[in-house]
């Protein structure tokens, strides 16, 4: 079973792209992710990532109403729906992504969206409020009170810790962009994808690009190795947080009518159809380090 609305969104975009390719998408499609000579510290690859990075998305939350579990979670779900549309457009513009089998394109988006959104939110929290609060959107910022009200306090604390890691490790914007792209290629079905070989090659190319970004700032191989270890450990730490949130959102969807929490159509479908595959172990993250 496919996600109808998500599938329609992809088809609609492909129709638009065939008639008029946007300035940011064209170089992304022509570009192979392999090593590009002559751009040692500002590779074309990085220019593309900067160009296609989604803009700010608002949740549409009414901050004049009293904070309640139902209102906060309904707004988070609405934000997730809006961000998912941007994730699809962003993924399709990534170098090499459209060369994946179309079913594999759908699969990696459906499995990685939570990790991508958590990672991006952690970065926004770091850059906007110095990781003191969770900056889901300009109109949806969680302080301690809202973290408790949301009934997902432990998950919020883990997300805040992830955000603090950006500061502790002094993650650069370039490292963040490359790491986020790599997260898209970090969770797959246990039985493999339609074209697993091409996926593996694409993932390896993105890992090499992260290596190159690290090497731009460091001449010492030992320093580069240490940095690669730090960044990949941080990437690995996203997966357990995403899994906790998958469980939370799935449980919430089941009882949503009882607790008056709204789930937009795409979110409801992706959580009911794809999330159980992750929770049951049919889909698993690809870790850099032994867990």
Secondary structure by P-SEA (a helix, b strand, c coil): ccaaaaaaaaaaaaaaaaacccaaaaaaaacccccccccccccaaaaaaaaaccccccccccccccccaaaaaaaaaaaaaaaaaaaaaaaaaccccccccaaaaaaaaaacaaaaaaaaaaaaaaaccccccccccccccccaaaaaaacaaaaaaaaaaaaaaaaaacccaaaaaaaaaaaaaccccccccccaaaaaaaaaaaaaaaaaaaacccccaaaaaaaaaaaaaaaaaaaaaaaaaaaaaaaaaaccccccccccaaaaaaaaccaaaaaaccccccccccc
